[in-house]
Amino acid sequence: MPPTTSAPGREQIAATIRSCLLSAIGSTMAADLIAEDTNLFDVGVDSMNMTELLLQLEQRFGFMLAPEDLSSDLFMRFGNLVSFVESHARHN
């Protein structure tokens, strides 16, 4: 029986998040410079573009963030955000 297409894999999620992140912060930096351990605040994330980023991720991955989902840890490392989106994308 062939595998069914389910939620996107981690690499695909990471690539989409990189694209959304660069769009939200208005950066032209190379997406491959954003690694698992990249601090998002160091690449220009602030409270305004964080909101834009989260809205893009909700639309792209089809989930709604609850206020209790938000924490500064979510943005401390790119890998944290990828893991968060990965877990929410799989549950919807």
Secondary structure as GFF3:
##gff-version 3
##sequence-region A 1 92
A	DSSP	alpha_helix	10	25	.	.	.	ID=ss1
A	DSSP	three_ten_helix	31	33	.	.	.	ID=ss2
A	DSSP	three_ten_helix	40	43	.	.	.	ID=ss3
A	DSSP	alpha_helix	47	61	.	.	.	ID=ss4
A	DSSP	three_ten_helix	67	69	.	.	.	ID=ss5
A	DSSP	alpha_helix	73	76	.	.	.	ID=ss6
A	DSSP	alpha_helix	78	90	.	.	.	ID=ss7
###
